[in-house]
Structure formats: C-alpha cells, structure tokens
Amino acid sequence: MKFKDKRILVTGGSSGIGFATGRRLLERQARLVISGRRQGVLNEAVTGLSEFGEVAGVCADIATSEGRAETLKQTISILGGLDVLVNNAGGIRAGSIQDLEESEIIKMLDVNLLAPILLTKVALPALRAGGDSMVVNISSALALVGIPFYTVYAAAKAGLAQFGECLRRELKGEGVHVMTVYPGGTDTPLMKTSNAGPALGFTLEKTDTVAEAIITGMKDDAFTVIRAGEQRREMIALNRTDPAQLGAHFAKLKDALAVAVKDHAAL
C-alpha cells in the first residue's frame, strides 16, 4: 500500500499504539481521523498530531452501535470516504476468571471483539469503494500464547485475530486487504497498572517501535505483524511444540503473577 492521500480511521488513536501509528501515517502524507471516548484527551492528541499533517478527531464510544455509526458518519464526512480502518481501541482487566465482574467480562468482549467486528461490517461498503483498501486489526501476543489471569482479554484478541484471517480470505479479490497485528507488552496507558516485569515474562516495547512495524506491514501488504520480546517469542514457539512444558513454567509463576496483575485494569 502507498500512504499518500489515503483516508484512514484509527480507533483509540489518542494515545499509545494508535497515536504513534497515526503520526507515522501523517508523516507519509495520509489523511487521518482518530477516534476516542474522552474529548479532552482526543483534543490534545489532535493538536499534537496536527503538526505532522491533516488530522481530525471524532469523540464517540465504538462499543455502542450509536458510537460506531457516528464515528463512521463523521469520518466519511471529513475525509470524503475511507480507505483504511485501523481497529486499535481496546480495554483490559486482568485477574482470576472467578474474580472478574460480569460487567468487566462483557465490556472486554464488547470493546476488543464485538466493536471492531461490527465497525468493520458497517465500514465495508466505503472500503470496497476505495479499491485499494485495508483493515488493520490490533490483536495481542496473548492471542498466540495464553497466560494465566488474562483469560477473557486473550479470548477476545484471539477471536479478533481469527475474524481477520477469515475476513482476509472472504474479501480476497475485492480490493480490501486485512492485516492482523500481535503486539507484545507495549509501553502504553493500557499497561500502566500492571506490575508484571521481565521475571514474569513481560517486557515493554516502545510504541514507536511497534508503530514502525505496523507501517512496514501495511506497506508490504503483510498478513501478520508479530511483536514481542525474546522471552515472549520463545514462549510462542514453545506453545506450539511443547505446551505442557510452558504450562509447567507458568505453574511456578502463578502466585507471583496473580499478585503482579491483580490491579491491571484499563476499561
């Protein structure tokens, strides 16, 4: 894909991976809309990004049908169409499945899985009209290797990854490519409340590094972009060849991990 003049929507674009990716898209002369739920934070992000190119913000909650409709309506009004949808918005709540509130489980599934699926559905007519379009789904390395206390988040992100794979094959030959991104731990606001470090298999990559990998993947029309530190890459590989060994590894860490992630929440 070539980025010049591409009309792009990045959900959850006011911080983290979305913001860093948006900046790089603008540097390549794309036209950008970012969405977010908090007007003040969104305004600050638009101001920060505006020095790099043409950007606008849409304040809406894409976890609601009204928010998705408003996001798409305003985006198409601003840009005159849509060539790329980056499904980046997400939320997390770690902890034992028994301790999670039903409302937290539903919210994670809504924002991480249902929202991107439904937003993509309503955006497809506009994407098809572009003829050289793309859907970029930001999944997670947890979709490739399950870690205790992230059951619902990992399930939602794995669902998003399979949605993307199926959709890519469904849309083959229709001018809409689908790429799935699997970030590892990344230094974003989503990770601020986690106390899990390298000893427990969590190392944080810079958002700039992840964003550069996303841009490269988009440019090359890649199917997947997998980001993770060396420890996580080894876990992903071991999970394919000897999942029982990886299970034994996590059994030793379980108590420490439970304490480290008990307050990890960004919903």
C-alpha positions, 0 to 999 in steps of 0.5 A, spaced: 500 500 500 502 507 498 500 512 504 499 518 500 492 521 500 489 515 503 483 516 508 484 512 514 480 511 521 484 509 527 480 507 533 483 509 540 488 513 536 489 518 542 494 515 545 499 509 545 499 504 539 494 508 535 497 515 536 504 513 534 501 509 528 497 515 526 503 520 526 507 515 522 501 515 517 501 523 517 508 523 516 507 519 509 502 524 507 495 520 509 489 523 511 487 521 518 481 521 523 482 518 530 477 516 534 476 516 542 471 516 548 474 522 552 474 529 548 479 532 552 484 527 551 482 526 543 483 534 543 490 534 545 492 528 541 489 532 535 493 538 536 499 534 537 498 530 531 496 536 527 503 538 526 505 532 522 499 533 517 491 533 516 488 530 522 481 530 525 478 527 531 471 524 532 469 523 540 464 517 540 464 510 544 465 504 538 462 499 543 455 502 542 452 501 535 450 509 536 458 510 537 460 506 531 455 509 526 457 516 528 464 515 528 463 512 521 458 518 519 463 523 521 469 520 518 466 519 511 464 526 512 471 529 513 475 525 509 470 524 503 470 516 504 475 511 507 480 507 505 483 504 511 480 502 518 485 501 523 481 497 529 486 499 535 481 501 541 481 496 546 480 495 554 483 490 559 482 487 566 486 482 568 485 477 574 482 470 576 476 468 571 472 467 578 474 474 580 472 478 574 465 482 574 460 480 569 460 487 567 468 487 566 467 480 562 462 483 557 465 490 556 472 486 554 468 482 549 464 488 547 470 493 546 476 488 543 471 483 539 464 485 538 466 493 536 471 492 531 467 486 528 461 490 527 465 497 525 468 493 520 461 490 517 458 497 517 465 500 514 465 495 508 461 498 503 466 505 503 472 500 503 470 496 497 469 503 494 476 505 495 479 499 491 485 499 494 483 498 501 485 495 508 483 493 515 488 493 520 486 489 526 490 490 533 490 483 536 495 481 542 501 476 543 496 473 548 492 471 542 498 466 540 500 464 547 495 464 553 497 466 560 494 465 566 489 471 569 488 474 562 483 469 560 477 473 557 482 479 554 486 473 550 479 470 548 477 476 545 484 478 541 484 471 539 477 471 536 479 478 533 485 475 530 481 469 527 475 474 524 481 477 520 484 471 517 477 469 515 475 476 513 482 476 509 480 470 505 472 472 504 474 479 501 480 476 497 479 479 490 475 485 492 480 490 493 480 490 501 486 487 504 486 485 512 492 485 516 492 482 523 497 485 528 500 481 535 503 486 539 507 484 545 507 488 552 507 495 549 509 501 553 502 504 553 496 507 558 493 500 557 499 497 561 500 502 566 497 498 572 500 492 571 506 490 575 508 484 571 516 485 569 521 481 565 521 475 571 514 474 569 515 474 562 513 481 560 517 486 557 515 493 554 516 495 547 516 502 545 510 504 541 514 507 536 517 501 535 511 497 534 508 503 530 514 502 525 512 495 524 505 496 523 507 501 517 512 496 514 506 491 514 501 495 511 506 497 506 508 490 504 501 488 504 503 483 510 498 478 513 501 478 520 505 483 524 508 479 530 511 483 536 514 481 542 520 480 546 525 474 546 522 471 552 515 472 549 517 469 542 520 463 545 514 462 549 510 462 542 514 457 539 514 453 545 506 453 545 506 450 539 511 444 540 511 443 547 505 446 551 505 442 557 512 444 558 510 452 558 504 450 562 509 447 567 513 454 567 507 458 568 505 453 574 511 456 578 509 463 576 502 463 578 502 466 585 507 471 583 503 473 577 496 473 580 499 478 585 503 482 579 496 483 575 491 483 580 490 491 579 491 491 571 485 494 569 484 499 563 476 499 561 
